[in-house]
């Protein structure tokens, strides 16, 4: 019988064709375990029987069954973005960041998640992996077990990459507590990882006691290693003493079989540092809760280590280890395991000692000390993480605003700290004014306020609105400030409304500010007739230069701006008209612009208020320097930093003024002495009651000593008697000091700095305070810092002149326009095109003209 069946079996093998299966791996009866194979791809034959079962015969080397991907696959991992569903039901992903992770042969889901966790700083337990089926963008598939992961890889087996989406596993909603949840401060790697000592170095008092009944997992018995010196893992590598100097302390963190750790996290951290110290990369073969198996990432390198948890304990012990490399690992870039959080913990002390350290310097230091190579963006993100660990979370700082405002008003009675939010409780604006500032302004400063703004270079951007006054020594005196999400008419109106409540009933105030962004309408609406609005000359000159539509040269523009400044500073009407005519001679259009720009708000000869010859609003330049040092801090830290600067300023000036021996402040004393010297050349002609006629050179002026006025108007504009008035006062035996503005006297200056600003204790622990049911949890504003450097407004102390903003521009030699040359001039090209049309259909002529136009 067997002899009869044997020929049939042979014929069946040669002539029987099995049914076609497009994807054998998807067949329910097909289950092959994927194994690594470094040889060529094997051929698989299928033979089916009649009872729907089949047997497989695989032609392989060394009797190993394997399915090997034909090429390397890379997983593009998206994280931090959002899904949007279109009208047709298709889903699109936008925002966030993308990372590339190699899909190794035999990789399991746990190892894949561990690779992602170390790349994007996310825990494995709270991670969700999702993907789209090929050709299906409507349904997301969740990878929750090893079978799902294998199926996902099989779907994209013919492709060189696959896209996965990483998400945080949502937790069930909890009942809101009275106390908001604050992000726990992550401890540094040095505090998380206990010191790991080899067994030979553990003394009697430091040995971890082990019970005799501990099962050491006999399948992986510990092989004792005799005491010896540190093993060189790279016997063929050449040591580089110039790099990784700081990483040498990690070379012996892993000593060999039998070494014990308190947890698997401690073992992984030690392994990470050990690999960086020796300059090699590794991959997880197994990364589970009970055991970890790691091998060198280089092909055919025998280095391998296995550690597992000891039974009935939490201790972890190295069971097996092959300590020698054959891959020359010292030449491998060891930044493979350097995640953002890990590098941030590594550089935390460096950032604490040097807060202004640049990311480029951080990258250079890490390369020199540890051999870790990072680009600029990676170093910047690591620095941000370190700053967040040192100073607190930017996001949590907004939720601290209610407590912070209460602390300001509690520690500084009479102060005002007020914030507002949008309907969704996201941050809108914050107003801060300390009692010492508003009291000093009312008692010792001139009724003069400079309004200005400066951008904040923080994670959530924003603007800082400032109100600054001038003390008796012409120094900047900060009065109030506000942090807003943007500079807008609404925010300025809110800021001025809060400021009015603090100065109500203390007489008219002169505001030097811009006339745009709603300030021109808000000031008279809020203060009515109790204020004067002086337009900032700097903003006015910028607006003039921008609105000039004619083709003016750089010199012509410079002359017009200089005449504008001269007309603004002119104290007499005839001088103002003279400079206006000079502008008209250059451009009648510019002259009409000057007349229509409300000169009564910016020209000294026409302005009705008192601004003491201060023409620009950048008098609060002191805020710019403070903000440049503190604007990258969380909002509560930044406000507290400004408070500390202001507290130090008040104390310093109070101490300095206590040593002044003159009647006037030092700067005003110098100005008055200059006028006294000039008064020696002034001739007093005759009197008309309290009015006197004086001659200074060829100019005759009238002085009224009873009304403290002179026809030159400098006495009124500056608050100090001019040389004409001093000559008359000396003739009548009066002292010039008695006729100076009271705000310039030392006693008034000391009143401005009489009160102090008190510190706010425990700013870092504001969240420890219990909340009531009505507490508001403020969230960050929707605006987020855009990539690139924020443009900061750079201004010098004092007045801003024409040269500070009027830069020389490229000028066309044909049309005299600015911003282009003859090569790119539109008028020249338009003329060439018109000439080309006049040539008719002469192709040669048209081509010649176009060529000539392109080379003008």
GIDA-V264135 format. One line per field, one symbol per residue. ss: DSSP state (a for helix, b for strand, c for the rest). burial: # if it has 24 or more other C-alpha atoms within 12 Angstrom, else .. A space follows every 50 residues. Layout:
ss->???
burial->???
//
This chain:
ss->caaaaaaaaaaaaaaccccccccaaaccccccccccccccccbbbbbbcc cccbbbbbbcccccccccccccbbbbbbbccbbbbcccccbbbbccbbbb bbbcccccaaaaaaaaaaaaccccccbbbbbbcccccccbbbbccaaaaa aaaaacccccbbbbbbbbccccccccccccccccccccaaaaccccccaa accccccccccccccccaaacccccccccccccccccccccccccaaaaa cccccccccbbccaaaaaaaaaaaaaaacccbbbbbbcccbbbbbbcccc cccbbbbbbccccccbbbbbbbccccccaaacccaaaccaaaaaaacaaa aaacccccaaaaaaaaaaaacccccaaaaaaaaaaaaaaaaccaaaaaac aaaaaaaaaaaccccbbbbbbccccbbbbbbbbcaaaaaaaaaacccbbb bbbbbcccccccbbbbbbbbcccccbbbbbbbbbccccaaaaaaaaaaaa aaacccccbbbbbcccccaaaaaaaaaaaabbbbbcaaaaaaaaaaaccc cccaaaaaaaaaaaaaaaacccaaaaaaaaaaaaaacaaaaaaaaaccaa accccccccccccccccaaaaaaaaaaaaaccccaaaaaaaaaaaaaaaa aaaaaaaccccccbcaaaaaaaaaaaaaacccbbbbbbccbbbbbbccbb bbbbccccbbcccaaaaaccccaaaaaaaaaccccaaaaccaaabaaaaa aaccccccccccaaaaaaccccccccccbccccccccccccccccccccc caaaccccccbccccccbcccccccaaaaaaaaaaaaaccccaaaaaaaa aaaacc
burial->.............................................##... ...............####...#.#####.............#.....## ######################.#..######.......#####....## #######...#######............#.#...#..#...#.#####. ...............#.....#.........###........##..##.# ######################################.########... #.########....##################################.# #...#.#.#..##.###.######...####################### #########..#..#######....######################### #####################################...######.### .##....########...##.###.##...###############..#.. ####.#################..###.#####..##.###.###...#. #######.################.###.##############.###.## ..##..#.....####.##.##..##..##.###......#####..... #####..#######################.....##.############ ##########..##.##........######.............#...## ##..##.....#...###......#..##..##..#............#. ..#...
//
